[in-house]
Amino acid sequence: MKAASGAKKARRKFDPQFKAAAVAHCQRHGGDLLKSAQELGINYWTLRDWMELAKAPPESKTTSAPQLQEENRRLKAELARVTEQRDILKKSLGILSLP
């Protein structure tokens, strides 16, 4: 008898060692994600995500107060610039739409 159509499959959990081994396996085989995923019995998209994570540089978890202040200053300056651009565009749109 078939399971109810609304039933979901249990989500599989993979330990970090398996993920690293899967990425290494894929890299050894020339980066063929589809073939590697089939050989390992995992979803193509899962392996693709693991490959992307392996490529990304690790994010620093600690951010100092001066770094946060500098980023805050930079973001405020960018916000001011973009707000000015928006205001100029709004004014120009008003001028161009006059009969």
C-alpha positions in Angstrom: 0.0 0.0 0.0 1.3 3.5 -0.8 2.0 6.1 1.8 -0.3 9.1 1.9 0.6 11.7 -0.7 1.1 14.4 1.9 3.7 12.3 3.8 7.2 13.7 3.8 10.4 11.7 3.8 12.5 12.0 6.9 15.3 14.5 6.4 18.8 12.8 6.4 21.5 14.4 8.5 25.1 14.2 7.3 28.1 14.7 9.6 30.9 17.2 8.6 33.3 14.3 7.8 30.9 12.8 5.3 30.4 16.2 3.7 34.1 16.8 3.4 34.7 13.3 2.0 31.8 13.9 -0.6 33.4 17.2 -1.7 36.8 15.6 -2.0 35.3 12.7 -4.0 33.6 15.1 -6.4 36.8 17.1 -6.8 38.8 13.9 -7.5 36.4 13.1 -10.3 36.8 16.4 -12.1 33.9 18.1 -10.4 31.2 16.0 -12.0 28.4 16.7 -9.5 25.7 14.5 -11.0 27.9 11.4 -11.2 29.4 11.9 -7.7 25.9 12.5 -6.2 24.6 9.3 -7.7 27.6 7.3 -6.6 27.3 8.6 -3.0 23.5 8.3 -2.9 22.8 11.9 -2.2 20.9 14.7 -3.9 22.6 16.6 -6.7 21.6 20.0 -5.1 22.9 18.9 -1.7 26.3 18.1 -3.1 26.3 21.4 -5.1 25.6 23.3 -1.9 28.4 21.5 -0.1 30.8 22.3 -3.0 29.8 26.0 -2.8 30.4 26.1 1.0 33.8 24.4 0.5 34.8 27.1 -2.0 33.7 30.0 0.2 36.3 31.5 2.5 35.4 31.0 6.2 33.7 34.0 7.7 35.3 35.6 10.7 33.1 35.1 13.7 34.6 37.8 15.7 34.1 41.4 14.6 35.8 44.1 16.7 34.0 47.3 17.7 36.2 49.5 15.5 35.3 47.3 12.5 31.6 47.5 13.3 31.9 51.3 13.6 33.7 51.6 10.3 31.1 49.4 8.6 28.3 51.5 10.1 30.0 54.7 8.9 30.4 53.3 5.4 26.8 52.1 5.3 25.5 55.5 6.5 27.5 57.3 3.8 26.2 54.9 1.1 22.6 55.4 2.3 23.0 59.2 2.1 24.4 58.9 -1.4 21.6 56.6 -2.6 19.0 58.8 -0.9 20.4 61.9 -2.8 20.3 60.0 -6.1 16.7 59.0 -5.5 15.7 62.5 -4.7 17.4 63.8 -7.8 15.6 61.2 -9.9 12.2 62.1 -8.4 12.7 65.7 -9.2 13.8 65.0 -12.7 10.8 62.8 -13.3 8.6 65.6 -12.1 10.2 68.0 -14.5 10.1 65.7 -17.5 6.4 64.8 -16.9 5.3 68.5 -17.1 3.2 69.2 -20.2 
